Structure formats: structure tokens, C-alpha cells
Amino acid sequence: MTTNEGTRQIQALELEIMEKKKQLAQLRKEQTPQKVENYLFLTTDQKTVTLEELFKDKDELIIIHNMGRNCR
């Protein structure tokens, strides 16, 4: 494979990935919100607290789950 062929293949694949990401984002926008259960958590001092108690009057929750440096 020549450098030009490899470059063309990379560009084609990058375009395909970008299009798939757009499709995925659109599907996520169209998704109906789902009700979250009132989970029970254990605090650092070993007491229990519910999700509802943690967020009180808030009606939206955004979760960010970071699994470390190598996690996208």
C-alpha cells in the first residue's frame, strides 16, 4: 500500500466515524428520558443515603463516570 492509498483509507474511515457519531448523537437526542430508581448509597462514614436525599429538589442528574486516564 502506498502512502497516498493509506491516507485515502484513513480519511474515508474518519469520515465514516464522524457520520456514525452524528447518527448516534441524533438517536440520543430522540431518546425518551428514563426514570431513575431511588438507589441506596453507602457514604464514607458507612451511613446509607438515597439518591433522592442527595439531590433533594433537583429534577435532573448528569453522571460522569471516570475510569482513569485511559478511559474515553
Helices and strands as residue ranges (DSSP letters): H 3-30, E 40-42, E 48-50, H 51-55
